[in-house]
Amino acid sequence: MHRALALVLLLALPGCVGADITSSPRPEARPEAPVSRQATAQAGTFTEWLDRVSARARAAGVSQGTLDRARPHISYLSESIALDRRQTEFGARIWDYMDNAVTAGRINQGQNAMRQHRALLTQIESRYGVPPEIVVAIWGIETSYGANRGRTPILSTLATLAKDGRRGAYFEEEFIAALQIVQAGDISPQAMIGSWAGAFGHTQFMPTSYLTYAVDFTGNGQRDVWAADPSDALASAANYLAQRGWQRGQPWAIEVRLPDGADIGLTGQRQSSDAWARAGLTPAAGGRIPQGNARLWLPGGARGPAFLAYDNYDVLKEYNISDAYVLALGHLSDRLRGGAALQGQWPRGDRALTLAERTELQRRLNALGYDTAGIDGRLGPASAAAVQAWQRANGLPPDGYINADLLARVRR
C-alpha cells in the first residue's frame, strides 16, 4: 500500500504506517445490500457528478469510448464512504500491530513463498537491487501473499470516494488514472477489483503508482498485477522501491543495545555508524554496526526496543507512511531470512490514548509553545518532536514517546 493510500487509512488498521497505525483490512463492498431512499438520492447526484468528471477525464486523454465501456461498471458504494469516515477512538499501540502483522504463520508462509519463487526473486533482486525478503514481506503484509487482494470494484469505489470522501481531489486523480489503465487495455473495467480504498493487486498499487511504477516483468505485453502469477506485482513493488531510492546492500534498520547512561537526547538524530559505535551502541544480534548513516529510533520510548534506522527505512515509508507498518515489514523481512525475534521488551502496560486525549495533548503542547503542526489527534513526527522538546525542557528523558503518563505530566 503506497504512501498516498496510507494517508487515507491512517486511522483504519489492525494490519497496515506515530501513534496512529493503519492496517489493510481490505473490506469488500456489498452492492447486494438493500438500497435506501438516501442511497437512491445519492445515486442521482452521483450521476451528475460523474458527468462532470467524465469531461475532466476526456481533457486528460481518456476517450469517449473508454468512458462508455466503463460507465456501466461504475456505481455509488455507500460502504466505501462509511469506511472512509470511520474513526478509531483508540490509537493502536505499535506492539499490538507488530503482534498482528508478524506472526509465526506469516513467517512460515513467507519462507515457503521465498522457496517457491526463489528464481523469480533472484531475478528481481538482480534487476532492482531489492532483496527477496523485503519484496516478500510487502506481499505478506499487504495481501497475505496474494490470498486477500480485495473484491471491491475499483472504478466504483474511487468514484465514490472522489465525490464524497474526505480527500476528493486525490481520489478524483486516482479515478482518472484508473480509467487510463482501462484505456491502455491492461484490464477490463469489470475485472479491476481491489480494496475499498482503491488499491489493487498482490502488492496493492494505487492507479497513479501503477501507471508510474508497474512493470511487465514476464514480458507478455501486460503489466498484470492482478494475475494469479505474482511476477509482475512483485517486480513492480521492487521497481517502486528502487525508483524511490533503495540502496542495494544497506539494511532497513537494525535493533541495537544502548549502553548504560546513553544520551536519550540523541533520539531522532542521524549519525554515521562509526559515531554510533563510539557512543556505545551495539547490534542486539551481535557483530558490528553496518556502515552508513542511521537515525536512532525508540518507538516504545526509553524502556522499549531501540533501532538504528537507515536510509532504506525512509524508502519503505514511501510505500506506506506508517512507522508501525515499516517496523512490521522490516522485522518480518528479517524473520523471513532467519533473524531472531526482537530482544527489547515493549512497555505493554501502557495503554493507547484516545482520540480526545491525543488532541488534548497537541492542544496543550501548542499552548505551551511546542508546535505539533496541527491539532488533529494524529501523532506524527512533528508531535514527537514537540514532545521531545517539552521533555528536554522539563528534565525528562527526551525520547519523544507518548503515553498516558506523559499526558498527565503535561496537564500539570
PATI-648707 format. One record per residue (C-alpha): residue in one letter; residue number from 1; x, y, z. Coordinates in steps of 0.05 Angstrom, whole numbers. Each point is the difference from the previous one (the first is absolute). Layout:
N
REC   code   pos        x        y        z
REC      A   NUM        X        Y        Z
...
// end
This chain:
412
REC   code   pos        x        y        z
REC      M     1        0        0        0
REC      H     2       32       65      -22
REC      R     3       13       64       38
REC      A     4      -62       35      -26
REC      L     5      -45      -58       18
REC      A     6       31       -3       69
REC      L     7      -23       71       12
REC      V     8      -70      -21      -17
REC      L     9        1      -58       48
REC      L    10       37       32       58
REC      L    11      -54      -16       51
REC      A    12      -25      -65      -29
REC      L    13       47      -57       18
REC      P    14       12      -65       34
REC      G    15       55      -23      -55
REC      C    16       30       62      -42
REC      V    17       62      102       16
REC      G    18       27       89      133
REC      A    19      -54      -18       43
REC      D    20      -50       -9      -55
REC      I    21        8      -67      -33
REC      T    22      -33      -26      -63
REC      S    23      -15      -69      -25
REC      S    24      -25      -29      -64
REC      P    25      -68      -28       18
REC      R    26      -19       -6      -73
REC      P    27      -76       -1       12
REC      E    28      -42      -13      -61
REC      A    29      -59       41      -22
REC      R    30      -67      -34        3
REC      P    31      -43       26      -57
REC      E    32      -53      -52       15
REC      A    33      -20       38       63
REC      P    34      -69       33       -1
REC      V    35        0       68      -33
REC      S    36      -28       55       45
REC      R    37      -36       62      -23
REC      Q    38       61       40       21
REC      A    39       45      -45      -42
REC      T    40      -47       10      -60
REC      A    41        5       75        8
REC      Q    42       76       -6        6
REC      A    43        0      -41      -64
REC      G    44      -36       56      -37
REC      T    45       50       52       24
REC      F    46       56      -50      -15
REC      T    47      -22       -5      -72
REC      E    48        4       75       -8
REC      W    49       68        1       33
REC      L    50       24      -56      -45
REC      D    51      -21       40      -61
REC      R    52       44       58       23
REC      V    53       60      -44       16
REC      S    54       -7      -35      -67
REC      A    55       13       66      -34
REC      R    56       63        9       42
REC      A    57       21      -71      -18
REC      R    58       -8       15      -74
REC      A    59       44       62        9
REC      A    60       52      -47       31
REC      G    61       -1      -44      -61
REC      V    62      -53      -52       17
REC      S    63      -41      -15      -62
REC      Q    64      -75        1       -4
REC      G    65        3      -73      -19
REC      T    66       36      -17       65
REC      L    67      -51       39       40
REC      D    68      -57      -36      -35
REC      R    69       31      -67       16
REC      A    70       14       18       72
REC      R    71      -65       36       17
REC      P    72      -44      -62       10
REC      H    73       50      -25       51
REC      I    74        2       63       43
REC      S    75      -50        6       57
REC      Y    76       -4       35       67
REC      L    77       26      -43       58
REC      S    78      -26       29       65
REC      E    79       42      -50       40
REC      S    80       64       31      -26
REC      I    81      -21       67       29
REC      A    82      -17      -32       67
REC      L    83       68      -33        2
REC      D    84       35       65      -21
REC      R    85      -34       39       55
REC      R    86        7      -51       55
REC      Q    87       46       26       54
REC      T    88       35      -45       50
REC      E    89      -12       28       70
REC      F    90       63      -33       28
REC      G    91       67        5      -35
REC      A    92       31      -69       -8
REC      R    93       64      -15       36
REC      I    94       58      -15      -44
REC      W    95       13      -68       33
REC      D    96      -73      -20      -11
REC      Y    97       10       13      -74
REC      M    98       65      -39        2
REC      D    99      -33      -59       34
REC      N   100      -53       -2      -54
REC      A   101       45       11      -59
REC      V   102       60      -44       16
REC      T   103      -28      -67       21
REC      A   104       30      -69       -3
REC      G   105      -49      -19      -54
REC      R   106       18       60      -43
REC      I   107       74      -14        9
REC      N   108       -9      -73      -20
REC      Q   109      -43       18      -60
REC      G   110       50       53      -21
REC      Q   111       59      -48        4
REC      N   112      -39      -50      -42
REC      A   113      -15       55      -50
REC      M   114       74       18       -4
REC      R   115       18      -72      -15
REC      Q   116      -56       -8      -51
REC      H   117       19       64      -37
REC      R   118       75       -2       12
REC      A   119       19        7      -74
REC      L   120      -48       58      -11
REC      L   121       22       37       62
REC      T   122       74       -9      -19
REC      Q   123      -15       31      -68
REC      I   124      -38       57       33
REC      E   125       58       14       48
REC      S   126       50       -2      -57
REC      R   127      -40       53      -40
REC      Y   128      -24       46       56
REC      G   129       47      -13       58
REC      V   130      -56      -14       50
REC      P   131       11      -65       39
REC      P   132      -51      -56       -3
REC      E   133      -20        5       73
REC      I   134      -21       73       -7
REC      V   135      -42      -14      -62
REC      V   136      -33      -60       33
REC      A   137      -12       37       65
REC      I   138      -39       54      -39
REC      W   139      -40      -55      -34
REC      G   140      -14      -33       67
REC      I   141      -23       62       37
REC      E   142      -40       30      -58
REC      T   143      -40      -61      -22
REC      S   144       23      -61       41
REC      Y   145       41      -23      -60
REC      G   146      -56       12      -49
REC      A   147      -55      -34       40
REC      N   148      -38       65       14
REC      R   149        6       47      -58
REC      G   150      -69       31       10
REC      R   151      -64       -7      -39
REC      T   152      -26       71       -4
REC      P   153      -12       31      -69
REC      I   154       56       50       -7
REC      L   155      -33       49      -47
REC      S   156      -62        3       44
REC      T   157       37       10       66
REC      L   158       47       52      -28
REC      A   159      -58       39      -31
REC      T   160      -39       -5       65
REC      L   161       59       25       42
REC      A   162       15       55      -50
REC      K   163      -71       26        5
REC      D   164      -13       -7       75
REC      G   165       65      -21       34
REC      R   166       45       42       44
REC      R   167       52        8      -55
REC      G   168      -41       11      -62
REC      A   169       54       31      -44
REC      Y   170       48      -56       15
REC      F   171      -51      -54      -17
REC      E   172      -22       36      -63
REC      E   173       71       -3      -25
REC      E   174        3      -74       16
REC      F   175      -68      -12      -34
REC      I   176       24       33      -64
REC      A   177       65      -41        4
REC      A   178      -42      -63        7
REC      L   179      -37       19      -64
REC      Q   180       67        9      -34
REC      I   181       19      -70       20
REC      V   182      -64      -27      -31
REC      Q   183       13       41      -63
REC      A   184       70      -30       -6
REC      G   185      -32      -69       -3
REC      D   186       35      -25       63
REC      I   187      -65      -24       30
REC      S   188      -75        4      -12
REC      P   189      -43       45       44
REC      Q   190      -37      -58       31
REC      A   191       64      -38       16
REC      M   192       33       59       35
REC      I   193      -12      -19       73
REC      G   194       38       12       64
REC      S   195       -7       34       68
REC      W   196      -55       48       21
REC      A   197       52       57       -2
REC      G   198       19      -13      -72
REC      A   199       64      -41        5
REC      F   200        6      -65      -40
REC      G   201       43      -59      -16
REC      H   202       47      -44       42
REC      T   203       38       61       26
REC      Q   204      -58       50        0
REC      F   205       17       54      -49
REC      M   206      -42       63       -8
REC      P   207      -15       18      -73
REC      T   208       50       57       -5
REC      S   209       54      -43       31
REC      Y   210      -18      -55      -50
REC      L   211        7       47      -58
REC      T   212       68       24       24
REC      Y   213       32      -62       30
REC      A   214      -34      -64      -23
REC      V   215       43      -44      -47
REC      D   216      -11      -57      -48
REC      F   217       51      -46       31
REC      T   218      -25      -62      -35
REC      G   219        6       33      -69
REC      N   220      -69      -20      -23
REC      G   221      -20       71      -18
REC      Q   222      -42       13       63
REC      R   223       15       29       68
REC      D   224      -46      -50       33
REC      V   225        2       12       75
REC      W   226      -68      -34        6
REC      A   227       21      -68      -27
REC      A   228        7      -62       42
REC      D   229       73        1      -21
REC      P   230       31       53       46
REC      S   231       60       14      -44
REC      D   232      -20       68      -27
REC      A   233      -27       23       68
REC      L   234       62      -19       39
REC      A   235       46       30      -52
REC      S   236      -42       63       -1
REC      A   237        7        7       76
REC      A   238       75       -7       -7
REC      N   239        2       51      -56
REC      Y   240      -40       48       43
REC      L   241       52       -5       56
REC      A   242       58        4      -48
REC      Q   243      -28       63      -33
REC      R   244      -12       30       69
REC      G   245       73       -8       18
REC      W   246       11      -70       29
REC      Q   247       74      -10       14
REC      R   248       26      -68      -19
REC      G   249       33      -37       57
REC      Q   250      -22       48       55
REC      P   251      -45      -24       57
REC      W   252      -67       32       13
REC      A   253       16        4       74
REC      I   254       32      -41       55
REC      E   255      -19      -10       72
REC      V   256       55       26       47
REC      R   257       17       -1       73
REC      L   258       10       66       35
REC      P   259       57        6       51
REC      D   260      -16       19       72
REC      G   261       -7       75        4
REC      A   262      -12        8      -74
REC      D   263      -18       69      -23
REC      I   264      -74       -8      -15
REC      G   265        1       70      -29
REC      L   266       33      -30      -62
REC      T   267      -68      -31      -17
REC      G   268      -19       21      -70
REC      Q   269       70       23      -19
REC      R   270       37      -28      -60
REC      Q   271       73      -18        7
REC      S   272       51      -45      -33
REC      S   273        6      -72       22
REC      D   274       69       16       28
REC      A   275      -29       56       42
REC      W   276      -53      -47       28
REC      A   277       53      -51       16
REC      R   278       40       52       37
REC      A   279      -63       18       39
REC      G   280       -1      -72       25
REC      L   281      -58      -28      -41
REC      T   282        8      -73      -21
REC      P   283      -44      -44      -45
REC      A   284      -49      -42       41
REC      A   285       17      -60      -43
REC      G   286       75       10        9
REC      G   287       55       21      -48
REC      R   288       14       70      -26
REC      I   289      -47       55      -18
REC      P   290       -9        0      -76
REC      Q   291       32       58      -36
REC      G   292      -42       60      -18
REC      N   293      -37       58       31
REC      A   294      -57      -20       46
REC      R   295      -51       33       47
REC      L   296      -11      -23       71
REC      W   297      -73      -20        9
REC      L   298      -36      -20       65
REC      P   299      -71      -17      -21
REC      G   300      -17      -25       70
REC      G   301       38       54       36
REC      A   302       63       -9       42
REC      R   303      -29      -64       30
REC      G   304      -14      -34      -67
REC      P   305       42      -29      -57
REC      A   306       51       48      -32
REC      F   307       15        3      -74
REC      L   308       48       33      -48
REC      A   309      -42       17      -62
REC      Y   310       39        7      -65
REC      D   311      -19       37      -64
REC      N   312      -37      -62      -25
REC      Y   313      -47        8       59
REC      D   314      -22       66      -30
REC      V   315       -8      -33      -68
REC      L   316      -48      -51       31
REC      K   317      -39       59       29
REC      E   318      -11       22      -72
REC      Y   319      -39      -65       -9
REC      N   320      -40       13       63
REC      I   321        9       60       45
REC      S   322      -16      -37       65
REC      D   323       60      -14       45
REC      A   324      -38      -61       27
REC      Y   325       -7      -27      -71
REC      V   326       73       10      -15
REC      L   327       22      -31       65
REC      A   328      -44      -60      -12
REC      L   329       22       -7      -72
REC      G   330       73        6       17
REC      H   331       -3      -48       58
REC      L   332      -40      -50      -41
REC      S   333       54        4      -53
REC      D   334       53      -14       52
REC      R   335      -39      -60       26
REC      L   336       -9      -26      -71
REC      R   337       75       -4       -9
REC      G   338        8      -36       67
REC      G   339       10       59       48
REC      A   340      -22       -4       73
REC      A   341      -58       33       35
REC      L   342       11       69       29
REC      Q   343       41       -2       64
REC      G   344      -26       64       31
REC      Q   345      -65       -2       38
REC      W   346      -59       45      -16
REC      P   347      -32       40       57
REC      R   348      -63      -42       -7
REC      G   349      -31       30       63
REC      D   350       -9       66      -36
REC      R   351      -70       11      -27
REC      A   352      -15       35      -66
REC      L   353      -25       72        5
REC      T   354      -70       15      -24
REC      L   355      -10       47      -58
REC      A   356      -24       54       49
REC      E   357       62      -10       42
REC      R   358       47        4      -60
REC      T   359      -34       64      -22
REC      E   360        4       28       71
REC      L   361       74      -15        3
REC      Q   362       12       38      -65
REC      R   363      -42       58       23
REC      R   364       37        5       66
REC      L   365       68       -5      -33
REC      N   366      -16       55      -49
REC      A   367      -26       44       56
REC      L   368       68      -10       35
REC      G   369       37       20      -63
REC      Y   370       16      -69      -29
REC      D   371      -25       -4      -72
REC      T   372      -33      -66      -19
REC      A   373      -15       24      -71
REC      G   374      -74       -7       10
REC      I   375      -51      -23       52
REC      D   376      -34      -61      -30
REC      G   377       16      -57       47
REC      R   378       50      -31      -49
REC      L   379       66       -5       36
REC      G   380       53        3      -55
REC      P   381       72       24       -2
REC      A   382      -18       72       17
REC      S   383      -37      -21       62
REC      A   384       57      -45       21
REC      A   385       50       57       -9
REC      A   386      -44       46       41
REC      V   387       -4      -52       55
REC      Q   388       75      -10       -2
REC      A   389       11       75        7
REC      W   390      -49        4       58
REC      Q   391       34      -60       35
REC      R   392       68       32       -8
REC      A   393      -25       66       29
REC      N   394      -30      -37       59
REC      G   395       59      -44       18
REC      L   396      -29      -65      -27
REC      P   397       33      -50      -46
REC      P   398      -14       31      -69
REC      D   399      -21      -63      -37
REC      G   400      -62       31      -32
REC      Y   401      -43      -58       26
REC      I   402      -73       15       11
REC      N   403      -43      -36       52
REC      A   404      -51       15       55
REC      D   405       55       17       50
REC      L   406       28       53      -47
REC      L   407      -69       31       -9
REC      A   408      -10        2       75
REC      R   409       66       36        8
REC      V   410      -16       51      -54
REC      R   411      -67       14       34
REC      R   412       35       22       65
// end
